[in-house]
Amino acid sequence: MLNNSSEPIIYVRGLVNRFGAETVHDGLDLEVRRGEVIGIVGGSGSGKSVLLRTIVGLNRPVEGKVEVFGRDVLRMSDRQRRQLENRWGVLFQDGALFSSLTVAQNIEVPIKEYYDMPLRLMDEISAVKVGMVGLPEEAGEKYPSQLSGGMRKRAGLARALALDPEIVFLDEPTAGLDPIAAGAFDELIRDLKTSLGLTVFMVTHDLDSLFAICDRVAVLVDKKVRVGTLEQLLRDNHPWIHSYFHGPRGRAAQASEAAVFNEPRALDATRV
């Protein structure tokens, strides 16, 4: 259970992202607490992935402040940025694996980028990461094209964990997976969060993932964000939020969670 007094590890204030004449974020504020799994949801064009990319420094906003571990992401030297990037890992939606490299070699890419260590030690680290994400040992020698979609996601996660990060950013981690594979991936994230003490920032459209593993959810609406527990958001009367959580898929996700925990959770989420 997340302690509500946990310190913010990501701090965003007054964020404005604009592309041409289109404003995606307009004064967005967000805090992410250490040790939580926070899900980021919103309609098409609401800027979910843009928010992730802005926090990790891949997109420069028009205005605003972004701090991670108390460091200003938008105003730091290259050396400071490299030090900060050591403390997080990113899994992009398509895995972003190098097709010409094996899984083990993909995992070793960030290690080579930041550290000078013997190849044998890197091989040992990559083997540990392969096992950590539930892949068989032989997967390390395979190329991405030889893996299933679910295995590629796990390989991408292994690379994101290569430097033992404190934060993991996940961009649509269950997209394209069948329900069984998606559920297994959710379980993996939950277990890794517990065992490694990770903070998980997860952009998703998967309602099952929200109910299965998220401590809080941040909903991007009206170019800003509304944050709360699922119980709080289920009582939110904002039209998009209500439609999202109380539509057929939302009701199915709630019923699925109640069945998993053998708990008759009411669909109007009156309990807190």
Secondary structure, DSSP 4 states (H G I P E B T S, - for coil): ---TTPPEEEEEEEEEEEETTEEEEEEEEEEEETT-EEEEEE-TTS-HHHHHHHHTTSS--SEEEEEETTEETTS--HHHHHHHHTTEEEE-TT----TTS-HHHHHHHHHHHH----HHHHHHHHHHHHHHTT--GGGGGS-GGGS-HHHHHHHHHHHHTTT--SEEEEESTTTT--HHHHHHHHHHHHHHHHHHT-EEEEE---HHHHHHH-SEEEEEETTEEEEE-HHHHHT---HHHHHHHHSHHHHHHHHHHHHHTT----TT----
